[in-house]
Structure formats: structure tokens, C-alpha cells
Amino acid sequence: MLLTLLDIIAYVLDLMSTLLIVYLVLGLLISFNVVNLHNQFVAAVWRGLSALFEPVLAPIRRVLPDTRPLDLSPMALIVLINIAGIVLSHTSRAIQ
């Protein structure tokens, strides 16, 4: 039972990491005017991803130095998610 729960948590972490990469790339595409928020699909995806990640990224932005043109907080969150995945993997191996 516990191993299944750990597998589900690992899957959610992988999904979060993938969605965070989509958020990062979409933010770059919007800032370089490759896509714009006048497109309803782009705007809906951007709003959804922003609602999901901004509460987590805001505290990270306060800790990181201000690098105005490049936001490093999504990359820092990806590193933290990967560290959590490694800890989770070692925990599941220890339980087996």
C-alpha cells in the first residue's frame, strides 16, 4: 500500500515537472511575442498554469536574486522537484 502511494507521488512530481517546463517555455514564447495572449487557447493555458505555479514560485522568487530579464524560479523549482523525487526513490527502496 505504501509503495503504491509513493509511486503515485512520484508520478505527480513528474507531471508537475513536465507542466513546469511547459509553463517556462510558454512564458518565454509570450515574452518574445512568438505567441500572444489574444489567442484564447494560449490565454487559458497560461492562466491555468499560472494559477497552479505562481503560489509556489512567489516564495522562491523572494529568495533568489533578481535577474530581471530571466526568471530562474521555475528552474529552481524543477531542481527541488527532482531532489524530492530522488528522496522518494531512496525511501521506496529502503521500504522494500
C-alpha distances in whole Angstrom, upper triangle without the diagonal:
4,5,5,6,9,10,11,13,14,16,17,19,20,21,23,25,26,27,29,31,32,33,35,37,37,39,41,42,43,45,47,48,46,45,45,44,47,44,42,39,39,40,37,35,36,36,32,31,33,32,28,29,33,31,29,32,35,34,33,37,38,37,38,42,44,44,46,46,43,39,37,34,32,33,32,28,28,28,26,23,23,23,20,18,20,18,15,15,17,14,11,14,15,11,12
4,5,5,6,9,10,11,12,14,15,17,18,20,21,23,24,26,27,29,30,31,33,35,36,37,39,41,42,43,45,46,45,43,44,43,46,44,42,39,39,39,36,34,35,35,31,30,32,30,27,27,30,29,26,29,32,31,30,34,35,34,35,39,41,41,43,43,40,37,34,32,30,30,29,26,25,25,23,20,20,20,17,16,17,15,12,13,14,11,8,12,12,9,10
4,5,5,6,9,10,10,12,14,15,16,18,20,21,23,24,25,27,29,30,31,33,34,36,38,39,40,42,44,45,43,42,43,42,45,43,41,38,37,38,36,33,34,34,31,29,31,30,27,27,30,29,27,29,32,31,30,34,35,34,35,38,40,41,42,42,39,36,33,31,29,28,28,25,23,23,22,19,19,18,16,14,15,14,10,10,12,9,6,9,11,8,8
4,5,5,6,9,10,11,12,14,15,16,18,20,21,23,24,26,27,28,30,32,33,34,36,37,39,40,42,43,42,40,41,40,42,40,38,35,35,36,33,30,32,32,28,27,30,28,25,26,29,28,26,29,32,31,30,34,35,34,35,39,40,40,42,42,38,35,33,31,28,28,28,25,23,24,22,19,19,20,17,15,16,16,12,12,14,13,10,12,14,12,12
4,5,5,6,9,10,11,12,14,15,16,18,20,21,22,25,26,27,28,30,31,33,35,36,37,39,41,42,40,39,39,38,41,39,37,34,34,34,31,29,30,30,26,25,27,26,22,23,26,25,23,26,28,28,27,31,32,31,32,36,38,38,40,40,36,33,31,28,26,26,25,22,21,22,20,17,18,18,15,13,15,14,11,12,14,12,10,13,15,12,13
4,5,5,6,9,10,10,12,14,15,16,18,20,21,23,24,25,27,29,30,31,33,35,36,37,39,40,39,38,39,38,40,39,37,34,33,34,31,29,30,30,26,25,27,26,22,22,25,24,22,24,27,26,25,29,31,29,30,34,35,36,38,38,34,31,29,26,24,24,23,20,19,19,17,14,14,15,11,10,12,11,7,8,11,9,7,10,12,10,12
4,5,5,6,9,10,11,12,14,15,17,18,20,21,23,24,26,27,29,30,32,33,34,36,38,39,37,36,37,36,39,37,35,32,32,33,30,27,28,29,25,24,26,25,22,22,26,25,23,25,28,27,26,30,32,31,31,35,36,36,38,37,34,31,29,26,24,24,23,20,19,19,18,15,14,15,13,10,12,12,9,9,12,11,8,11,14,12,13
4,5,5,6,9,10,10,12,14,15,16,18,20,21,22,24,26,27,28,30,31,32,34,36,37,36,34,35,34,36,34,32,29,29,30,27,24,26,26,22,21,24,22,19,20,23,22,20,23,26,26,25,28,30,30,30,34,35,35,36,36,33,30,28,25,22,23,23,19,18,19,18,14,15,16,13,11,14,14,11,12,15,14,12,15,17,15,16
4,5,5,6,9,10,10,12,14,15,16,18,20,21,22,24,25,26,29,30,31,33,35,36,35,33,34,33,36,34,32,29,28,29,26,24,25,25,21,20,22,21,17,17,21,20,17,20,23,22,22,25,27,26,27,30,32,32,33,33,30,27,25,22,20,20,20,16,15,16,14,11,12,13,10,9,12,12,8,10,13,12,11,14,16,15,17
4,5,5,6,9,10,11,12,14,15,17,19,20,21,23,24,26,27,29,30,32,33,35,33,32,33,32,35,33,32,29,28,29,27,24,25,25,22,20,22,22,18,18,21,21,18,20,24,23,22,25,27,26,26,30,31,31,33,32,29,26,24,21,19,19,18,15,14,14,13,10,10,11,9,6,9,10,7,8,11,11,10,13,15,15,16
4,5,5,6,9,10,11,12,14,16,17,18,20,21,22,24,26,27,28,30,32,33,31,30,31,30,33,31,29,26,25,27,24,21,23,23,20,18,21,21,17,17,21,21,19,20,24,24,23,26,28,28,27,31,32,31,33,32,29,26,24,22,19,19,19,16,14,16,15,11,12,14,12,9,12,14,11,11,15,15,13,16,19,18,18
4,5,5,6,9,10,10,12,14,15,16,18,20,21,22,24,25,26,28,30,31,30,28,29,28,31,29,27,24,23,24,22,19,20,20,17,15,18,17,13,14,18,17,15,17,21,21,20,23,25,25,25,29,29,29,30,30,27,24,22,20,17,18,18,14,13,15,14,10,12,14,11,10,14,14,12,13,17,16,15,18,21,20,21
4,5,5,6,9,10,10,12,14,15,16,18,20,21,23,24,25,27,29,30,29,28,29,28,31,29,28,25,24,25,23,19,20,21,18,15,17,17,13,13,17,16,14,15,19,19,18,20,23,22,22,26,27,26,28,28,24,21,19,17,14,14,14,11,10,11,10,6,8,10,8,7,11,12,10,12,15,15,15,17,19,19,21
4,5,5,6,9,10,11,13,14,15,17,18,20,21,23,24,26,27,29,27,26,27,27,30,28,27,24,23,24,22,19,20,21,18,15,18,18,15,14,18,19,16,17,21,21,20,22,25,24,23,27,28,27,28,27,24,21,19,18,14,14,15,12,10,12,12,8,8,12,10,8,11,14,12,12,16,17,16,18,21,21,22
4,5,5,6,8,10,11,12,14,15,16,18,20,21,22,24,26,27,25,24,25,24,27,25,24,20,20,21,19,15,17,18,15,12,15,16,12,13,16,17,15,16,20,21,20,22,25,25,24,27,28,27,28,27,24,21,20,18,14,15,16,13,11,14,14,10,11,15,13,12,15,17,15,16,19,20,19,21,24,24,24
4,5,5,6,9,10,10,12,14,15,16,18,20,21,22,24,25,24,23,24,23,26,24,23,20,19,20,18,15,15,16,13,10,13,13,9,9,13,14,12,13,16,17,16,18,21,21,21,24,24,24,25,24,21,18,17,14,11,12,13,10,9,12,11,8,10,13,12,11,15,16,15,16,20,20,20,22,24,24,26
4,6,5,6,9,10,10,12,14,15,17,18,20,21,23,24,23,22,24,23,26,25,24,21,19,21,19,16,16,17,15,12,14,15,12,11,14,15,13,13,17,18,16,18,21,20,19,22,23,22,23,22,19,16,15,13,9,10,11,8,6,9,10,7,8,11,11,10,13,15,15,16,19,20,20,22,24,25,26
4,5,5,6,9,10,11,12,14,16,17,18,20,21,23,21,20,22,21,24,22,22,19,17,19,18,14,15,17,14,11,14,16,13,12,16,17,15,15,19,20,18,20,23,23,22,25,25,23,24,23,19,17,16,15,11,12,14,12,9,12,13,11,11,15,15,13,16,19,18,18,21,22,22,24,27,27,28
4,5,5,6,9,10,10,12,14,15,16,18,20,21,19,18,19,18,21,20,19,16,14,15,14,10,11,13,11,8,11,12,9,9,13,15,13,13,17,19,17,18,22,22,21,24,24,23,23,22,19,16,16,14,10,12,14,12,10,14,14,12,14,17,16,16,19,21,20,21,24,25,24,27,29,29,30
4,5,5,6,9,10,10,12,14,15,16,18,20,19,18,19,18,22,21,20,18,15,16,16,12,11,13,12,8,10,12,9,8,11,13,11,10,14,16,14,15,18,19,18,20,20,19,19,18,15,13,12,10,7,9,11,8,7,11,12,10,12,15,15,15,18,20,19,21,24,24,25,27,29,30,31
4,5,5,6,8,10,11,12,14,15,17,18,17,16,18,18,22,20,21,18,15,17,17,13,12,15,14,10,12,15,13,11,14,16,14,13,17,19,16,17,20,21,19,21,20,19,19,18,14,13,12,12,8,8,12,10,8,12,14,12,13,16,17,16,19,21,21,22,25,26,26,28,30,31,32
4,5,5,6,8,10,10,12,14,15,16,15,13,15,15,19,17,17,14,12,13,13,10,10,13,12,9,11,14,12,11,14,17,16,15,18,20,18,19,22,23,21,23,22,21,20,19,16,14,15,14,10,12,15,13,12,15,17,15,16,20,20,19,22,24,24,24,27,28,28,30,33,33,34
4,6,5,6,9,10,10,12,14,15,15,13,14,14,17,16,16,14,11,12,12,9,7,10,10,6,8,11,10,8,10,14,13,12,14,17,16,16,19,20,19,21,19,18,18,16,14,12,13,12,8,11,13,12,11,15,16,15,17,20,20,20,23,25,24,25,28,29,29,32,34,34,35
4,6,5,6,9,10,11,12,14,14,13,15,15,19,18,19,17,13,14,15,12,10,13,13,10,10,14,13,10,12,15,14,12,14,17,15,14,18,19,17,18,17,15,15,13,10,9,10,10,7,8,12,11,10,14,15,15,16,19,20,20,22,24,25,26,28,30,30,32,34,35,36
4,5,5,6,9,10,11,12,11,11,13,14,17,16,18,15,12,14,15,12,11,14,15,12,13,16,15,14,15,19,18,15,18,21,19,18,22,22,20,21,20,17,17,14,12,12,13,13,10,11,15,14,13,16,18,18,18,22,23,22,24,27,27,28,30,32,32,34,36,37,38
4,5,5,6,9,10,10,9,8,10,10,14,13,14,12,8,10,12,9,7,11,12,10,11,14,14,13,14,18,18,16,18,21,19,18,22,23,21,22,21,19,18,15,14,13,15,15,12,14,17,16,16,19,21,20,21,24,25,24,27,29,29,30,33,34,34,36,38,39,40
4,5,5,6,9,10,10,9,10,11,14,14,15,14,10,11,13,11,8,11,13,10,10,14,14,12,12,16,16,14,15,19,17,15,19,21,19,19,17,15,14,12,10,10,12,12,11,13,16,15,15,18,20,20,21,24,25,25,27,29,29,31,33,34,35,37,39,40,41
4,5,5,6,9,9,9,11,12,16,16,18,16,13,14,16,14,11,15,16,14,13,17,17,15,16,19,19,16,18,21,19,17,21,22,19,19,17,15,13,10,9,10,12,13,12,13,16,17,16,19,21,21,22,25,26,26,28,31,31,32,34,36,36,38,40,41,42
4,6,5,6,5,6,8,10,13,13,15,14,10,12,15,13,11,15,16,14,15,18,19,17,18,22,21,19,21,24,22,20,24,25,23,23,21,18,17,13,13,13,16,17,15,16,20,20,19,22,24,23,25,28,28,28,31,33,33,34,37,38,38,40,42,43,44
4,5,5,6,5,6,7,11,11,13,13,9,10,13,12,9,12,15,13,13,17,18,17,16,20,21,18,19,23,22,20,23,25,23,23,20,18,16,13,13,13,16,17,16,18,21,20,20,23,25,25,26,29,30,30,32,34,34,35,38,39,40,42,44,45,46
4,5,8,8,8,10,13,14,17,17,13,13,16,15,12,15,17,16,14,18,19,18,17,21,21,18,19,22,21,18,21,23,21,20,17,15,13,10,10,11,15,16,15,17,20,20,21,23,25,25,27,29,30,31,33,35,35,36,39,40,41,43,45,46,47
4,6,8,9,12,14,15,18,18,14,15,19,17,15,18,20,18,18,21,22,21,20,24,24,21,22,25,24,21,24,26,23,23,20,17,15,11,12,14,17,19,18,19,22,23,22,25,27,27,28,31,32,32,34,37,37,38,40,42,42,44,46,47,48
4,5,6,9,11,12,15,15,12,13,17,16,14,17,19,18,18,21,23,22,21,25,26,23,24,27,26,24,27,29,26,26,23,20,18,15,15,17,20,21,20,21,25,25,25,27,29,29,30,33,34,34,37,39,39,40,43,44,44,46,48,49,50
4,7,10,12,12,15,14,11,13,16,15,14,17,19,18,19,22,23,22,22,26,26,24,25,29,27,25,28,30,27,27,25,22,20,17,17,18,21,22,20,21,25,25,24,27,29,28,29,32,33,33,35,38,38,38,41,43,43,44,47,48,48
4,7,9,8,11,11,8,10,13,12,11,14,16,16,16,19,21,20,20,24,25,23,24,28,26,25,28,30,28,28,25,23,21,18,18,18,21,22,20,22,25,24,24,27,29,28,29,32,33,32,35,37,37,38,41,42,42,44,46,47,48
4,5,6,9,10,7,8,11,12,10,13,15,15,15,18,20,20,19,23,24,22,23,27,26,24,27,30,28,28,25,23,21,18,19,19,22,22,20,23,26,25,25,28,30,29,31,34,34,34,37,39,38,39,42,43,43,45,48,48,49
4,5,7,8,6,5,9,10,8,10,13,13,13,15,18,18,17,21,23,21,22,25,25,23,26,29,27,28,25,24,21,19,20,19,22,22,20,23,26,24,25,28,29,28,30,33,33,33,36,38,37,39,42,42,42,45,47,47,48
4,6,9,8,7,10,12,11,12,15,17,16,18,21,21,21,24,26,25,25,29,29,27,30,33,31,32,29,27,25,23,23,23,26,26,24,27,29,28,29,32,33,32,34,37,37,37,40,41,41,42,45,46,46,48,50,50,51
4,6,5,6,9,10,11,12,14,16,16,18,20,21,21,25,26,25,26,30,29,28,31,33,32,33,30,29,26,24,24,23,26,26,24,26,29,28,28,31,32,31,33,36,35,35,38,40,39,40,44,44,44,46,49,48,49
4,6,5,6,9,10,10,12,14,15,16,18,20,20,23,25,24,25,29,29,28,31,33,32,33,31,30,28,26,25,24,27,26,24,27,29,27,27,31,32,30,32,35,34,34,38,39,38,39,43,43,42,45,47,47,48
4,5,5,6,8,10,11,12,14,15,17,18,19,22,23,23,25,28,28,27,30,32,31,33,31,29,27,25,25,23,25,25,22,25,27,25,25,29,29,27,29,32,32,31,35,36,35,36,39,40,39,42,44,44,44
4,5,5,6,9,10,11,12,14,15,16,17,20,21,20,22,26,25,24,27,29,28,29,27,26,24,22,21,20,22,21,19,22,24,23,22,26,27,25,27,30,30,30,33,35,34,35,38,39,38,41,43,43,44
4,6,5,6,9,10,10,12,14,15,15,18,20,19,20,24,24,23,26,28,27,28,26,25,23,21,21,20,22,21,19,22,25,23,23,27,27,26,28,31,30,31,34,35,34,36,39,39,39,42,44,44,45
4,5,5,6,9,10,11,12,14,15,18,19,19,21,24,24,24,26,29,28,30,28,27,25,24,23,21,23,22,19,23,25,22,23,26,27,25,27,30,29,29,32,34,32,34,37,37,37,40,42,41,43
4,6,5,6,8,10,11,12,14,16,17,17,19,22,22,22,25,27,26,28,26,25,24,22,21,19,21,19,16,19,22,19,19,23,23,21,24,27,26,26,29,31,29,31,34,34,34,37,39,39,39
4,5,5,6,8,10,10,11,14,15,15,16,20,19,19,22,24,23,25,23,22,20,19,18,16,18,17,14,17,20,18,18,22,22,21,23,26,25,26,29,30,30,31,34,35,35,37,39,39,40
4,6,5,6,9,10,10,13,15,15,16,19,20,19,22,24,24,25,24,23,22,21,20,18,20,18,16,19,21,19,20,23,23,22,25,27,26,27,30,31,30,32,35,35,35,38,40,39,41
4,5,5,6,9,10,12,14,14,16,19,19,19,22,24,24,26,25,25,24,23,21,19,20,18,16,19,20,18,18,22,21,20,22,25,24,24,28,28,27,29,32,32,32,35,37,36,38
4,5,5,6,8,11,11,11,14,17,16,17,20,21,21,23,22,22,21,20,18,16,17,14,12,15,17,14,15,18,18,16,19,22,21,21,25,26,25,27,30,30,30,32,34,34,36
4,5,5,5,8,10,10,11,14,15,14,17,19,19,21,20,20,19,18,17,14,15,13,11,15,16,14,15,19,18,17,20,23,22,23,26,27,26,28,31,31,32,34,36,36,38
4,6,6,7,10,11,11,14,16,16,18,20,21,23,22,22,22,22,20,17,18,15,14,18,18,15,17,20,19,18,21,23,22,23,26,27,26,28,31,31,31,34,36,35,37
4,6,7,8,10,12,14,14,15,18,20,20,23,22,23,22,22,20,17,17,14,12,16,16,13,14,17,16,15,18,20,18,19,23,23,22,25,27,27,27,30,32,31,33
4,6,5,6,9,11,11,12,15,16,16,19,19,19,19,19,17,13,13,10,9,12,12,10,11,15,14,13,16,18,17,18,21,22,21,24,26,26,27,30,31,31,33
4,5,5,6,9,10,10,12,14,15,17,16,17,17,18,16,12,13,10,10,13,13,11,14,16,15,15,19,20,19,21,24,24,24,27,29,29,30,33,34,34,36
4,6,6,8,10,11,12,14,15,18,18,19,19,21,19,15,15,12,12,15,14,12,15,17,15,15,19,20,18,21,23,23,23,26,28,27,29,32,32,33,35
4,6,6,7,9,11,12,13,17,17,18,19,20,18,14,13,9,9,12,11,8,11,13,11,12,15,16,15,17,20,20,20,23,25,24,26,28,29,30,32
4,6,5,6,9,10,10,13,13,14,15,16,14,10,10,6,7,10,9,7,11,13,11,12,16,16,16,18,21,21,22,24,26,26,28,30,31,32,34
4,5,5,7,9,10,13,12,14,15,16,15,11,11,8,10,13,12,11,14,16,14,16,19,19,19,22,24,24,25,27,29,29,31,33,34,35,37
4,5,5,7,9,12,13,15,16,18,17,13,12,9,11,14,11,11,14,15,13,15,18,18,18,21,23,22,23,26,27,27,29,32,32,33,35
4,5,5,6,10,11,13,14,16,14,10,9,6,9,10,8,8,11,12,11,13,16,15,16,19,20,20,22,24,25,26,28,30,31,32,34
4,5,5,8,8,10,11,13,11,8,8,6,9,11,9,10,14,14,14,16,18,19,19,22,24,24,25,28,29,29,31,34,34,35,38
4,6,8,8,12,13,16,14,12,11,9,13,14,12,13,17,17,16,18,21,20,21,24,25,25,27,29,30,31,33,35,35,37,39
4,7,9,12,14,17,15,12,11,9,13,13,11,12,15,15,14,17,19,18,19,22,23,23,25,27,28,28,31,33,33,34,37
4,6,9,11,14,12,9,8,7,11,11,9,11,14,14,14,17,18,18,19,22,23,23,25,27,28,29,32,33,34,35,38
4,6,9,12,11,10,9,10,13,13,12,15,17,16,17,20,21,21,23,26,26,27,29,31,32,33,35,37,37,39,41
4,6,9,9,8,9,10,14,14,13,16,18,18,19,22,23,23,25,27,28,29,31,33,34,35,37,39,40,41,44
4,6,6,6,8,10,13,13,13,16,18,18,19,22,23,23,25,27,28,30,31,33,34,36,37,39,40,42,44
4,6,7,10,12,14,15,16,18,19,20,22,24,25,26,28,30,31,32,34,35,37,38,40,41,43,44,46
4,7,10,12,14,14,16,18,19,20,22,24,25,26,28,29,31,33,34,35,37,38,40,41,43,44,46
4,6,9,10,11,12,15,15,17,19,20,21,23,25,26,27,29,30,31,33,35,36,38,39,41,42
4,6,7,8,10,11,13,14,16,17,19,20,22,23,25,26,27,29,31,32,33,35,37,38,40
4,6,5,6,9,10,11,13,14,16,17,19,20,21,23,24,26,27,29,30,32,33,35,37
4,5,5,6,9,10,10,12,14,15,16,18,20,21,22,24,26,27,28,30,31,33,35
4,5,5,6,9,10,10,12,14,15,16,18,20,21,22,24,25,27,29,30,31,33
4,5,5,6,9,10,11,12,14,15,17,19,20,21,23,24,26,27,29,30,32
4,5,5,6,9,10,11,12,14,15,17,18,20,21,23,24,26,27,29,31
4,5,5,6,9,10,10,12,14,15,16,18,20,21,22,24,26,27,29
4,5,5,6,9,10,10,12,14,15,16,18,20,21,23,24,26,27
4,5,5,6,9,10,11,12,14,15,17,18,20,21,23,24,26
4,5,5,6,9,10,11,12,14,15,16,18,20,21,23,25
4,5,5,6,9,10,10,12,14,15,16,18,20,21,23
4,5,5,6,9,10,10,12,14,15,17,18,20,21
4,5,5,6,9,10,11,12,14,15,17,18,20
4,5,5,6,9,10,10,12,14,15,16,19
4,5,5,6,9,10,10,12,14,15,17
4,5,5,6,9,10,11,12,14,16
4,5,5,6,9,10,11,12,15
4,5,5,6,9,10,11,13
4,5,5,6,9,10,11
4,5,5,6,9,10
4,5,5,6,9
4,5,5,6
4,5,5
4,6
4
